Amino acid sequence: MKLTNLKVNHLKNPLGFSVKNPSFSFQVEESTGRHLKSARIRVSRTEDMADLVYDSGARTDISSLSFIPEQEFEGGIRYYWDVCAEADNGDTGVSSVAWFEGGCGEEEWSADWIASPLDKEVQPVMYREFTLDAPVSEVARARLYISGLGVYEAGLNGEKAGEECLAPFYNDYRFWIQYQTYDVTQLLCPGENVLSIMLGDGWYKGRFSYLDEARVTEIYGDKFLAAAQLLITYKDGSQQKITTDEDWKCLPSPVLFSNIYDGEVYDANRDFRDGSGKICARAKEEAVPVSRTSAPKAKLTERLSVPVTIHERLRPVSLLMTPAGEQVLDFGQEITGWVEFDCKAEKGTRIYLQYGEILQDGNFYRDNLRTAKAEFTYISDGSSAHVRPHFTFYGFRYVKVTGITLTQENLDSFVFEACAVYSDLERTGRITTANEKVNRLIENTLWGQKGNFLDVPTDCPQRDERLGWTGDAQVFCQTASYHMDTAAFYRKYLKDMRYEQRINQGAVPFVVPDVLSVARENMGQEAPDMTANTWGEAGSCAWGDAATIIPWTLYQFYGDKGLLAETYENMKQWTDFIIHMDETYCGGGRLWQVGFHFADWLALDNPDKDSCFGRTDSYYVASVYYLYSSLLTAKAAAVLGKKEDEAYYGRIAQEVRDAIRKEYITPGGRVAIDTQTALVLAIYFDIIPEEFMEKTASRLKKMLQENGMHLNTGFVGTAYLCQALTKAGLVKEAYTLLFQEDYPSWLYEVNMGATTVWERWNSVLPDGKISGTGMNSLNHYAYGAVSEWIYKSVCGIAPDEAAVGFKKAVLAPCPDRRLSWVKGEFSSASGVYTSAWAYEEDGIRCEVRIPFDCTARFVVPDGMVLKAVDGAGQEALKALPLETVKSLTLEAGSYQLLLQEA
C-alpha cells in the first residue's frame, strides 16, 4: 500500500494558513485490497514523529477525503504529520511525512501599521536595517509575517521573500486583509541585514473597475500601508523580533508607476540596493522616517488565498517585423502574466513593451483592451539586469518591443520569456482524442482557466475589467474542478461572497469582491434601496446562483463536509434572498418575475444584434435558477443534518417546479418559450415532465436543424446544451455541435487560431478582424464549460451523489465514430480514474480504472450491448447475462469492456 497526496485544507504543505481546525486528506495507491478498513493520523512537533501532539489511533470512521481532528493547533509552529492505513484484506502502509504551519497567531502579532510619508502617487520602499543577536549559524528558523497595501514585494538582503506574486492578493479590503508567512531562514546573513518592502497601487489603491470609463481610483484606500514582523528563533530557544514601527525608513521606489490595467514603469537608476543587496548610499540620503498609522478597520487575518506564482515560461515562437515596421514577439499562446528579459543597454535607454491578444492586418493591435494601456517601460542604468514587472499583469500573446533593435540573430541574447502567472492549483484532468482540433479546444478551456484564476475567478485578464464575475465562475466551476483542484481556491472566493451577502440582504453581487458597489459609493452615488427593480450591483439569476452551485460542486468533487458547512451560509442567504423577492414583489407565486437579470447573456438569438441579452425570457431563466438553488440548499441541509431547512427548501423547490410547469409548459407538453436555451433548461433541470421529454427533445433537435445544426445559446444555455442533448438521447446531435467548424461553434474559434476561449462566438470574424472593441475578450472562459460534458459524456467520468468525492463514480462514455478514440484521466479526491474507448474491428473497446476504496457504475450506451468484460473479479462478471446488462458496478481495479451495436 502506498499513501500519497497528503493535504491540509486541500493544500500540500501549507504555510501561513489557519490551522485551528484543519481538514486532513490523503489517497491510497497500489494496495492489494479494495477498500479502506481503518486509518490513523498522527501529528508531531518533530519530523521524526517522536514528539506527538495528536494521535487519532486506528479508526474506521476516518475518511481519506476529510478528517478534522478533535483539537486545534497553534500558529507559528511547524507540525509534521503522517497517515497509517489498513485495507480490507490486511494490506497496510505508512505515508511519508508532510507538514503544515499556521501564521503567527493573533496574540503574537505586535507590529504596527506604517504608512509612506511621500506623496501618495509615489510608489515607496520601506526598509529597516538590523543585526542578528547571534551568529547566523545559530539561527534555527526565521519567519516573516507581512501584509502591504496595495500590493507588495518583501526582500531580505536584496533577495525576494518567497516565490509569490501580487501579494496580499485581491479580496474585499473593507472586511479582511490577509497577511502572508515566508520562511526566510536562508536569506539571513552575518553582520548587517536589511528588510525591505516595495509597494505598488494594486487593486487596493490603483485605477480599477470599468465604471466612469475606468477612471475610478483609490477604491479601498489612498495610502500605502505595511505591517510586518520578522521572528528569528535561535537554536537555544531565544528569539529576536523585528517589527514595523517608527524606526523604519522610506524612499521612492524604482517603480515610478504601477497599475493593474496600465502596467509599470521601472527606472533602474532609482534602485535602492547596492551589489550586496544592502541600501546604497544615495538611497540612504533620500530616506525619511515612515509614519506610524492606525490599523485599517478590516481584520488582519491569516491567509486564505492560494499562492499566486509563475507556472510556465514560454519563449517566443517567432519575431515578427510587421507591415507597420513594428517589432512584435509572438509567444504562440495567450497567457496571463508578463514578459521577463535580460538586458544590457546604455544608461538612459528606455525599453518599451506593449501587450496585445491579436494582430490585425499583420500589425500589432490592442484596441479591444479599451482604456487599459497594458505596457511596461524599463529605463536602463547601463548595467546588466534581469528585467521584470513587479505590481501588474497582462493578458497577451503578442508583445510589441521598442527602444532596442531585435533580430533573429540577437533575440536569444535577451532571453525573452512570457511568464504564465496564476493561482497554484494542481492539475487533475487530462483528455486526448483522435481529433486534434478537439484536443486544442480542451487545452483552450484549460488555458482560459489558468489565465483567469489569478486569486479571483475573473472574467478576463487583459482589458480594463478583470473582475470576479459570479456568472462566469458559476457556469465553469465543474469544468474547473475537472481540470484542477479548486477546493482551496473557491473557498477564499466564497468567503468574500459571504461578506458581501451579509450587507446585501443575501443578494450576491455581480462581481466578487464587490468593487463596483464600493466604486459607486466613492463616486458619491447613493446606495440603492433593496426594492423590486433597483438593488444595485447584485441579485441577477445565474450570477448570484454561484452561492449555491459552487459550494455544492465542491462537495460533490471533494467530499469535505466541513467545507460544505462553512459555505452553507452562502447557499442559505442567496436562496432566502430569492424567496424574499418572490414573496415581497411577486405575490409568493414561486416564480421570480422581478428585477434585472443577465440571464442568457450574449446569446445569438436576439433579433436586436446590438443587444447583449438573449431572447429567452429572463424571468423564466430566473425561475429555473430559483428552483435549482432551492434544491441544492435542501440537499446541503440534508447532508448537514439540518432537518427543518431540508424540509423547508425542499418544499420551496417543489412549489417552484410546479409553478414553472404551470406557467411555462402548455397542457400539451410544449415549452412556451421557443428558444434553444429554454428547452435546454427544461430538459436539464427536469422542468419538462417525463411524458413530454421525447416531444421536447424532438423540438430541440428541429430547432438545431433549422439553424443549420448550430447553437445560438449564451452564457446560461451553452453551459448545459450538450449535457441536455445527451440526457434527452440526442448524443449524436451533441457531437455534431462539438464538431462544427464554422461560425458559431467552438471549433470555429480553434480554426481562427484561438488558444483560449473567447467572450463572444464571433469575437474574431472570418476575415480575421476583431468584431468589436466595446466588450470583446479573447480569454473569457465561460463557453469553455463544454469541457464538463467532454469529461462526463465523451470520456465518461462523472460524480455520483450517492458517495461524494468520487468515492462512487458514473462511467457513462458515449462513443461516436467521428471521434474514433478517446483517452481520459481524472485525479479525483479519491484517486485516479481513467476511461478510454476506441473503435476496433470487433466493436468498441473500453478501458477503465477505478481507484482504491471506490466503486463505479458503468453505463452501457444507448443502442449498444455489452459483449465481454475482463478485469478484477472477472469470473463473477462473466457469469452475468452481459447482453441484457444496462449497467454494472465495478470495484477498484482495471477493466476492459467490449461494446457492440445492438
N, C-alpha and C positions, 0 to 999 in steps of 0.2 A: 504494500500500500504506500502511495506517495501523497503527501498532503501539501497543497500548493495554494497560491493566490490568497495569502493571508491579508486581510484588510480590517482596518478600524474605521468605522463610519464610512465605509466604501472607498477608503483611500489606503494605499500602501505606504507604510512607514510615515504617517502624517506628523508634521512638525508645526506646533503653534495653534492647533485646533483644540477646541474644548474637549476635555477628557472626563468630564463629570459623569456622564452616562454613556460610555462608548458602546457601540454595537460591533461585535466581533463576527467575522465571516471567513469562510475558507472553502476549499474544494478538495475532493478526493479523486485521485487518478490511479491507474494501474493496480487496482485491487482485484483479487481473485473472487471477492464477494460481490454482492449486487446492491446491498442496502446498508445504511449506517445503523449499527446497533447502539453505540454509545460514543460519546466524545468527552474529552477533558481539556479544559482551558486553564493554563497557568500563567500568572503574571509575576514578574520578578523585578527587583531593582538592579540586578546584575545580569550580564549577558550569559553567564554560565548557569542561569536559572537556580542559583543556590540561595538567593535571598527572596523567597516567595512572599508576595503581599496578597496574593489571591490564588486559590486553587478550587476549582469547581468540583473536583472529583469526577469520576466517570459517571456520566448522567445520560439517560436515554432521551431526555427532553431537550437536549442541545441540538439546535438546527444549524446546519452549515451555512444557512442563509443569514441568520442574525441571532446573536446571543448577547443579551445585555446582563452583565453580572449584577449581583445584589450589593454593590458598593460603588462609591465614587472614588476617583483618583485625583491626586493633587497636580496642579500645574507646576511647571518649572522642573519637573523630574522626568528623565527618560526611563520609561518602563520597557521591559522586554517580555515577549510572550510567545508561547508555542501551543500547539494542539496535539493531543494524543487521541487516536481514534481506533475503533474496532468495528469490523464489518460483521454482517450476519453469519458468516462462516468462520469467524475467529481470526481472520486476517487483521493485522494491526500495523500501525505506522505512527511515527512521530515527525512532526514538521521541523523544518529549520526554524531558527529564532527570528522573529520580526520585532519591531519596536514601534512605540508611539510616544509622543511628548507634547504636552499642552503648552499654553502660553505661561506667562509668569504668575498668573493668578491675580485677581482683583486686589487682594490685600497686600500684594507685593509691589504694586505699581506706585512708584513715588516720583515719577518725572513730572516736571512742569510742562505746560504748553508754552512754546516760544513762537514769536512772530517776527517776520522780517521788518526792520525799520526803514527799508528802502522804499522808493516809490512803488506803488502797487503794481505797476506794469513791468518792473524789473524782476526777472527771474533770479532768485537768490541761491547762494550756497551758505549753509550754516555749518560751522565746524567747531570742534573742541580738541585741543591738544592735551595729552596726558602721558604719564609714565606709569609703568607697572609697579606694583608694590613688591614684586619678587621677580626673579629671573623668568624669562619666558618658558624655560624648561620646566618650571614648577607649575605652569598653568594646566589644570585638569580639563577645563572646558570654559568656553565663553559664549554667551548668548546675547544677541542684540534684539531687543523688543522695541518696535518702532512703528510709527504712523506719520504720514505727512499729507498735507492738503494744499493744492490739488493732488498731484502725483509726485512720487519721489524716487530717487535712487540713493541708496546709502553706500558709502565707501569707507573702508578701513585701510589706511596706509596706501591709498591710491588704487586699491582693488575693490571691485564691486562686490557688495554683500549679496550672496545668493545669485541664482540664475533667473529670477523672476523679472518680469517687465510690467510697467504701468501700475505698480502698487501705489496706494492700497486698494486699487481697483474701483469698480463702479457700483455703488449701492446708494440708497436714498440717505444722504448725509444728514437729513433732518432727524432721523431716528436712531441711526447707529453708525459708528465708524470702526472699521476693522484695524487692528494692528497685526503686524507680521513678526515672526520669530525666525532669526537666522543663526545658524551655527557658524561663528566667525573665529573659532579657536585657532585655525591655521593662518589667519590673517594678522595676528598679533606679532610684534617684532620687538627685539631688545631696544632699550632706550626710549626715545620719544615716539609716541603713536599719535595719529590724528584720525578722528572720526568725523566724517563729513556727510551732509545731507543736501543734495541738489533737489530743487523743487520746480515743478512746472505747473501750468494752469490746469490741465486735465479737464475732467467732467465737472469738477467742483467749482472752478473759478473762470474757466475759459468760455469762449463762444460755443454755444451748444443748443440744440433743438432747431427745428425748421421754422419756428414761429417768427413773426416780424421779419420775414425774409432772412432768417437765420442770423439776425443781428444781436440776439439776446446773449448777454454775458453775465458773469458773477451770479449765476443762478442759485448756488448754495452758499456762497461766501465771497468776500472781496479781499481777503488777506491770505498770504502764505503762512501756513502754520506747521509746526512739527512737535512731536513728543517722542522721546526715545530714552531707553536706558540700556546700558551695556553692563551686563553682570558677568564678572570674571571670577571663577571659582578655582582656587589653588588646591594642590594635592593635599595640603594639610587641613583642608576644610575651610580656611578663611576665604573671605570674599571681598571684592572691590567693585564698587558700583559707580559708573559714570552716567549721569542723567542730564537731560536738557534743563538748563537754568540760566541765570543771568551771566554766567561765566563763558557762554558760547559767543562766538563772533559771526558776523555776517558780511558777505561781499557779493557783488554782482557775478552771476554765473556766466560761463562761456556760452550758455544757451541764451541768445539775445531775445528770442521769441519762440514760443511753442503754443500749439493749439491742436486739438483733436482733428479739426476739419482742415486747417490751413497748413499744418506741417511745422517745420522748425528751422531756425537759423542758428548755426553754431560757429562761433568765432574762436578758432584755436589760439589766437593771440591773447585771448582772455582766460586761458586755462589757469587755474589757481594752484596747480600742482607742479612740483619740480620733478626731476627724473627719478627720485626715490619715492614719489608719492606723497611727500610732505608738502606743506603750504609754502609756496615760493615767496621770496622777499617782497616782490611787487604786490602780491595779494595781501600780505600782512599789513602793508602800509595803507591799503584801501579799507581794511576790515573795520567794522564798527560793532559795538555791542548789540546783541539781539534785544528784543523787548519781551519781557515776560507777559503773558496774556492769560485771560480767563479761559477755562476749558470750554469747548463747544457744548451746546446743550445736549447734543446726541451722545448716547452712551458709547464709550470706548470699550470694545469687546474683542475677544479672541477671534481670529479669522474664521470665516466660513467659505470664502472664495477658494476654489481650486486654483493652484498656481497657474499663472499665465507665462508661458515660456516659448522659446524658439524650438520648433519641431523638425522642420525640413529646411535645408539650404539648397537653393536651385541656382545653377549657373545659367547665363544667357544661352539660349539656343541659337541666337543669331544677333548680329549687329546690323541694323538697317540704316541705310542712307536714303531718306525719304525724298519724294519729288520736291518737297519744300526745302530740301537741304538740311534736314534735321538728323541728328544722331539719336537713334532710338534702339534701346535694348529690348529684345523680346525674350521673356523668360519661359514662354511656351505654356504657362499655366497661370490662371488667375488665382491670386492668393491674397491673404490679409497679412500685413506686416510692414516690412521696409526693405531697403537695399543697403547693404554694407559694402565698403570697398577699401582697398589700400591706396594711399595717396602720398606722393611726394611732389609737391608743386612749389613754385616760387611764392615767397611771402606775399600775402595780399591777394593771391589768386582766389576767385570766387567760383566754386563749382556748384552748379545749379541743377537739381533733379526735379523733374515734374512727372507725376504718376497718372496713368490712364488705363482704361479697360480695353479699348478697341482702337483700331486705326480707321480712318476714313479717307478714301481715295489714296491709300498708302501712306497717309500723313498722320502725325500724332494728333490725338483728339481727346478732349475731356469736358466738353460742354454738358454732358449728362450728369456731371458732378454738381451742377448748379453753382452755388456760391463757394463750395469747398475748393480752396486753391490747391491742396494736395501737392505740396512742394517741399523741397529741402535745400537749404543753402549751407555750404561749408566754406569758410574763409580760412585759407591755409596760413600757418605761421612759418612755413618754409621747411619744416621738419617732416620726417616720415611718420605717418599716422594711419591707424585703422579707424575709418570714419563710419559713424552710425548715428541715427537719431536716438533721443532718449525719452521723449514725452509725447509721442504721437504715433499714429499708424495709418496705413493706406490700404485701399483695396485696388489691386492693379494686376496687370500682366505686362504692360509696356512702360518703359521709363525713358523719358527724353533727357539727354545729358548735354549741358552746355558749360563752357568755361575751360574745358580741356578737349584736346583732339584725340579721338579714338580711331584706331584702325584695327583690322583683323590681326595685324602683327603685334600691336602693343596691348590688345584687350586683356590678355592673360595677366599682364603685369599689374593690372588694377584689381584683379580678383573680385570682380563684382559678384555679389551673391544676393539673391532675393530670399529673405528670411520669413518663413511662414510662422506666424505667431498666433497661438490660440490656447485655450484652457487645456490643462494637462489631463486629457481623457484617454483612457486605454481603448484601443480599437478592439472591437469584439466580433464584427461581422465581415464576411468576405464571400462574394459571389462572382463566379466567372461563367460565361455561357459561350455557345458556339457563335454568337453574333457579336462582333467587335463593337458595333455601334451601341448595342445594349450595354455592353461592358463599359463603354465610355460614359453612357448615361448614368450608370450606377456610380462610377467614380465621380461624375459631376455632382451627384447628390451628396457624396461624401465630402468633396472639396467645398461645397456650399456650406456644409455643417462646420467644417474646420474654419472657414473664413468668417462665419457669423457666431461662433461660440467663443467669443473673446470676453470671458467673465459673465456676460449677459447674452442671451439668445437674441441677437439683433436681426433687424430686417435686411440690412445691407451694411457693408463695411467701408464704402467709398465716398458717398455724397454727403451733403450736409443734413444727415439724419442719424443713422447708426443707433437706433433706439430699440428698446426691448419690447417690440410689438407682441402682444399676447396672442393675437390670432395666428401669426406665423409660428410662434412657439408651440401652440396647441396642435395645429394640423400636422406638424412634423415630429412630434415628440416620440411616437412609436418608431418611426424610421430612425430617428436619432439614437434611440435606445437599442436598436439592432446594430447600428454602425459602431457605437461607442458606449462605454459605461458612463451613464449620465446621472447616476443617483446623487452624487455629491454636488454636481453642477446645478441641477434643478433644485436641490434642497435650498441653496442660497437664494436662488431666484424666487422661490415660493416664500421665503422669509420676508423679502422686500414686499412681495404681494400682500402678505398678511398685514403688514404695517399700513399699506395703502388702503386696504379694505376697511380697516378699523376706523378710518376717518372719512370713509365714503359710504357709510351705511351698508357695507358688504359689497358694494359695486367694485368691480375690477377695472382699473384704469386701462386705457387703450395701450399704454406703454408702461412697463415696469423696469426700473424705477420711474415714478410718475413725474418726469421732468417737465412735461407740458403744463400741468396744473401749477407747479412751482413757478415756471416762467411767466405764466399769465398773471399770477399773483404779484410777481415782481414788476410787471409792467403796469400795475395799478388797476387791473381788471377785477371787478367784484367776483367773489366766489359765487357760482351759480346755485340756485335753490335746487334741492332734490325733488323736482316736480316731474310731471308727466313726460315732458319732452326736452327739458333742459337740465341735465345733471352733470354737465361738464365733460371732461375728457375721460369718461368711464361709462361702463354699462352696456356695451354692444354685445349681442349674441355672437357666439363662436369665438370672439375675442375674450370676453370675460369667462367663458367656459374653460379656459386654461386652468382656472382654480379647481375644477373637478377632474378634468381629463388628465392633466399631468400627474397629480397625486395618485390617481388610480392606475395610470400606466406604470408609474414607479413601483407600485405594489405588485402589479402583475409581473413585472420584469425582475424585481429584486427580492420580493417576498419579505420585506422588512416591515413588520407590523409597527415597530416603534416610529419609523418614518411616516407611516400612514397616520398614526395617532397625532404626530406633530403637525401634519398638514391637513388634518380633518377640519380644523378651523377655517382654512381656505374654502373647503368644499361647502361647509355649512353656511358660512357667511354669504357666499355667492348665491347659493340656492335660495336662501332666505330673502335675499335682495330681489330675485325674480318673483318669488311668491308675493313679496310686498308690492311690487309694481303691478302684478296681476290683481291683487285684492284691493289695491288703492285706486287704480286707474282703469282697470279692465273689468270691473264688476265681479271679480273672482270666478270668471268663467273658465279658468285653467288654460287660457290662451294668452300669449304675450303679444299684445297688439298695440303697443305704445312705444314711443321713443325712437331714437336714432340707432340704426344698425348698419354695420358694414355688410353683413350677410354674405352673399356670394360675390364678393369683391373681385373686380377685374374680369368677370365672366364676359364672354364674347357674344352673348345672346341678346344684349340690349340693342334695340334699333337705333338708339341715340349713341353713335360711335364716339362721341365726345364724353360720354358718361363713364365713370369708373364702376358704377353699380350694375349688377346682373339683373336679368329680367325676373328672376324668381322672387316672389313676394317676400319681402324681408320679414314680415310678421309670421309667415309660415316657417321660415328658417328659424326665427326666434323661438317659436313654439316647439319645434322639434328639439332644439337645444335645451329648452325648459324641461322637456321630458328626459333628455339624456342626463342632465346634471342632477335632476331629482333621483333618477335611477341609480346613478353612481354614488350619490351621497347615501342612499339607502343601503347599498352594498357595503360601503365603507363602515357604516354604522353597525351592520351585522357582524363584520369582522371584528370590530372593536367592542362588541358586546353591549352596544347602546340600543337596547330593545325598543324603547319608546321612539327614538329617532328613526330606527329601521322601519317601524310600522308607519310613522308619520310620513316620511319621504316616499316610502313605497306606495302609500295610498295616493299621495300627490302625483306620483309618476303615472299611476293607472288612470287617474282622473284626467291628466293632461293627454294621455294617449287616446282616451275615449273622446275628449273634446276635439282633438286634431282630426280624428276619423270622422266625427260628425260634421266638422266644418269643411274639411278639405278632401274627403273621399265621398264620391257620389254613391247612392244606393246600389248602382250597378257595378261598383268597384273601380271607377275611374278616378285617377288623381286629378283634382280640379285645376291644379296649376300645371300646365302642359309644358314643362321645361325639362331638360336633361337632369338638372340638379334636383328639381322637385321629385322626380321619380327615383333618382339615386338615393335620396334621403328616405323616401318612403320604403324602399327595399331594405336599405342597410339598417335602419333603426326600427324595423318591424312595425311601421305605421300601417302598411297595407295588410289587411287580413290575409291569412294563408290561402283562402279560397280564391283570392284575386291576384295572387302572386304571378301566375302564368300570364294573365292579361296585362299586368303592369310590365313584366319583362318583355312581352311582345311589343308593347308600345315603346318602351325604351329602345329596343332594337330597331324599330321602324324609324324613330327619331334620328338615331345614328345614321341609318341608311340614307334618310332624306338629307342629311348633312354630309354625304359622301364618306360615311364612316369616319367622321371627325368629331372630336369633342368640341363643346363650346362653354364648358364649365369654368368657374372661377375658383377662388380660394377654398370655398366650402365643398362644392361639388367634386372638384378634382381629387380631393383627399380620399374620397370614398368611391369614386367612379368604378375603378377596376374591381374593387372588393365587392361592390354591389352587383356588378355584372356576374362575377363568379358565384356569388350567393344565389343569384337568380338562374343559374345554369347556363349563362352566356359566356363561358370561358373563352370560346373562340373569338368572340367579339372583343373581349378584353385584350387578348393578344393582338388582334388587328389594330386596336388603338395604339398599343405599345410599338408595333412595327411601322406605323405610318411615318413617312419621311418628309411629307410636305406640310405646309402650314395649315392649321395649327396642330402641332404634335411635339412630343418630347424629342424625337429623333430629328425633327426639323432643326432644333437648336444644335444638336450634335453635328448635323451636316453643315451648319453655318459656322462651325469652328468653336462652339461653346465649350468651355472647360469647367464651368459651373452652371447652375440653373438660373434662368432669367426671371425677372419680375413679371414680365408680360409674355404672352405667347408669341408676340411679334416685336419683341424688343429690338431685334435687328431684322430688317426687311430682306427679301430675297436678293436684292441688288447690293447687299452689304451695308446699306445705310441705316443708321440708328433711327428708330421710328419716332422718337420724340425726346425732348430733354426735360420735360416738366417732372416726370416721375418714372424713371427708366433705369433700373439697376440690372447689371448683368451678373450679379451674385446675390440671389434672393431665393432662399431655399424652399419656399412653401410648396411649389409644384413638384419638388423632389420627393414629396410624400408617396409618389408612386413606388418608391423602393420598398415601402412597407408591404405592398401587395406582392412585389417580386420575392421578398423573403418568405411571406406567408403562403403564397399560392403557386408561384413559379417554382421556387426552390422547395417550399412546403415545410417550413418550420414556424409554428405558431404557438403562443402560450395557451395553457389550459387553465381556466379559472378554478378548476377543481383542486389544483395544487399549485399555488403561485411560485414565482421564482424559477419557473421551468422545471420544478420537481416532476410535473407532468407536462407533456407537450402534445400537440396535434401535428402529426406529419401527414400533410394532405397536398402532395405535389399535384399539379395539373399540367401534364405534359402537352406539348404542341409540336407537331412535326416541323413547323417552320423554324424551330429553335434547335432541334436535333439533340442537344445535350446541355446539361446544367450541373454545376458543382457548387455547393454552398456549405459554409461553415459558420456556426454561431457559438461563440464562447459565452454561454449564459451564466447567470449567477450560480447555477448548479453544476456547470461543467460544459464541455464542448459537444454540441450536436453537429452532425454532418448529414447532409442529404444531397444525393446526386442521382440523376437519371439520364439515360441515353437510349435512343432508338437503335435497336440491333435487328438482325435478321429474324430472330425468333420472338421479338416483341420489345417491350420497354423494360430495361433492367434498372432497378432502383437499388442504390446502396445507401444505407442509413447507419448511423451510430448514435447510441443513446448513452449518456454518461452514467457513472456510478450514482446510486441512490435515486434514480429517475426511472420513469416509465413513459412510454409514448403510445398514443393511439394512431396507428397507420390507417389512413382512409383510402380505400380504393377509388380512383377517379371514376366519375360517371361514364358509362359506356365501355368500361373495361372490366376484366375479370383477373383475379389473382391465380397464376398458374403454378408458382413454386416459391418456396421460402427456404432460405438457408441461413443458419446462424445459431446463436445461443439458444438452447432448448429446442433445436430443430426437430427432434423426434416428436415432441408434443405438437409442434406446428404442422408437421407432415400428416398428423392424424386428423387435422381439420378438413372439412369439405371445402377446399380452397375456393373453388369456382363460385360458391354461393356466399362467400365471406364478403361483407361490405366494409368491415373494419376489423382490426385485430390489435390487441395490446401487446407491446413488446417491452421486455425488461431490459436492463442495462446490457449493452453488448453491441456487436456489429452484425448486420444482416444484409442479405441480398434477396431482393424480391423481383420476380418476373411477372410483368403485366402483359396482357394481350387484349386486343379489342374484342368486345363481346360479339 
